[in-house]
Amino acid sequence: MGRIFEKRKHKMFARFDRMSKAFTRMGKEIAIAVKQGGPNPETNPRLRVAIQNAKGVNMPKDRIDAAIKRASEKNAANLEEMVYEGYAPHGVAVLIETATDNPTRTVANVRMYFTRYNGTLGKTGSLDFLFERKGVFKIRKGNLNLEEMELELIDSGLEDIAVDNESGEVYIYTSFADFGSMSKALEEKNIPVISAEKQRIPSNKVKLDESREDDVIKLVEALEQDDDVQMVYYNMG
């Protein structure tokens, strides 16, 4: 009985940690959007997307409103978006997106994680060519006619559509440059969007056995736990 309770407790805390991290990340996205384009989502497309993504991870409305209010205050910290690149063990490329009010602290922490888990922090731009920047929109399939929708969205930059039949979700892919056009098109067509992200998708993936994969995952998980880290991408597959 005790072991079952401990397992349940561990799962509960793991879910709480993931939710807490997601809310922190969304709060920073909202703050950056407000600083760049103001607190009104009607006139700030990036803020609209940030709010949409926050709702997608079930962030409560009062927390979203509080994040907008904090970012609108005169003494609110300015967050810088920084990207770090390096190699995890076994030659796996890792790209880390951060949002920080203290770049010195952030780079020191990132370097520490790479050192601790036998990786190597590289120079900015040294590994960017291994990843393609894509706009990725997630919507619910519902009663949508995907063939018709595909034809309607081609002029807005649609590159590919993928359907997850198990979850009933549809993924729409665009180039990085067409992210804004696709966001506007989906909005105009009243297609509800669960999330809209600019992702870095690896061009080629490194195959590893299970034990070596574990070495990479340890580094990735350590990075993801850092409050300054927004996203971690890697080319292990």
Secondary structure, DSSP 4 states (H G I P E B T S, - for coil): -HHHHHHHHHHHHHHHHHHHHHHHHHHHHHHHHHHHH-S-TTT-HHHHHHHHHHHHTT--HHHHHHHHHHHHSTTPPPPEEEEEEEE-GGG-EEEEEEEES-HHHHHHHHHHHHHHTT-EE--TTSSGGGEEEEEEEEEE-TT--HHHHHHHHGGGTEEEEEEETTTTEEEEEEEGGGHHHHHHHHHHTT--EEEEEEEEEESS-B---HHHHHHHHHHHHHHHHSTTEEEEEE-B-
